[in-house]
Amino acid sequence: MCFLAPTTRAAAALASCLALLSPLQVRAQATPELQQGIATHYDATGPVSCAFDLDPRERMIAAMNEEQYGQADWCGAQVRVEGPQGNSIVVRIVNRCPECKAGHLDLSREAFAQLADLVTGKVQIRWQLVSPPLQGPIAYHFKRESNPYWLAVQVRNHRNPLVRLEYEAGDQWVEVPRKDYNYFEMQLPGRGPRDYRFRVTDLFGHQLVDDGIRFRANATVKGQAQFPAAP
């Protein structure tokens, strides 16, 4: 397990830490480094690529560009966006923008309007991952279609970007592949869904272990803790 000291901020220290992670973690596209790019806006309604059940009152949201979206690496992450006038906002990544290049964020209209007039259409921005406090622990949502031979679980309400989900099988941890629609999919050995012991790792190497996560199709089960702030 890789931890960074709270005072460690240097990119070299983070790179050293990430070098210890699994190949799946290394492939993650989320990064805490400051990004340069552009912002556009779209009508942020309807289904989203990250497959979250969106609250219609949540309007400070954005779509990540195709190049950095990766394997849903940014889903649920929050980023601070600074506009051309120096004002800034925080948005949550819930979607992907297939036509957008690296550095590009497609903001909801409500979010874009706090940086520039909507008629502008496109502005230069700087943006960076943030690690804000959240209410309550992480949670596990089981997909409706899960069955005795296949299960999909989505981790929700996580403070930092995720890089890995594992479940305990006997005396070992089994890594669960993450799909680009932001669910981790498991092939089950005929025993069917049951209570699980999950271990979740964030981008910074912090890990949370939750015991007795009981499977319930199309239901959300709370964990016991939340990730600490990013270093």
C-alpha positions, 0 to 999 in steps of 0.5 A: 500500500502506498501512502504520501505524507500530508506535506508531500506535494512534489510531482516527483514524490507522487510519481514515485508513489504511483510507480508502486501501484498495479498496472491497472492503477498506472493506466489511470488518466486522472492526475492532480497536476494543473491542466491547461485547456478550454471550456465549452458548455452543453445542456447537461440533462439526461443519462451520463457516461459515468452512469450516476443517478443524477439529482436534477438539482446538481448543476455544477457538473462537467464532461471530461474529454475523451483522451483523459476520460480513460476507463472512467478514471475521472468519474465522480472526481471534482475539479476546480476550474479557473476562467479567463477573468480569474474567477473559479468554480468547482464541478463534478465529472459525471460525463465524457465528451467524445469529440473533446481533446486533452485539457478540454472540459465541457461544462454544464451551462450553469457552470460555464455561466459563472466563468463567462457569458454563454454566448462566448461559447469557448474560453481558455481555462486552467483546472485541477483536481481537488479533494473536497470534504464529503458527507458520509462514507463511500457507498457501493451500488449494485447494478439492476441486471446483476445475477448469480453469474455476473455482478456489477458494482459502482463505487459512489460518494468517493472523495478522490478518484478511484483506481482499484476495487478488489474483493476478498476470496479466501486468503487473497484479494481479487482485482475487479476490472473497471468498465468505461461506464464506471462499473466494476464487473465480476464474473461469479463462480456459480455461487451467486451474489453474497456478502462481500469484503471490498477493498477500494484504492484511490489515486493517492494510494489510500485504501478503505476496507469494508466488511459485510457489504450485502448484495442487493440488486439495484440498491446502494449499500454504505461503507464505513469510511471516507477517503482522507484528503489528497496530500 
